[in-house]
């Protein structure tokens, strides 16, 4: 008779996400994971296949929690400029936490690409969702006359996603909100 899994896999994925986010994929061993999660190696393999399977589950958890929250904040904002500003500043604050751990998705791209096609797809899906949500906010803002129409909403959204990626890498190098937040105003000038 098969043994029943004795741990909460969702909680394990969340805790693994934090460990991968802080240390990175390569620097996190299976031993680190089992110790941090309080489970045996056999349980990890039974639930996730291997370290890579747990990493993919952690990236997916990040996508459905933190990345999804950022997209919801775009949908709930009053005007485009303040909504985008708030989203960018919040991403900075998350990225500089824990001595500049950055963004799990950007970290994954920097560490695992171009070799890891599955990570590329997951990160690309997150980026595409961010770009599409920003483009929609910018389309509405352009129709209302809140932003200039010299750039298309799609081009502005792609620029803002690219800017954010660079900002999140910079947060790992210089984990200082006071240094990074003023750059948001420079990026928002593209809306004028």
Beta strands, then each sheet from edge to edge (+ up, - down):
end
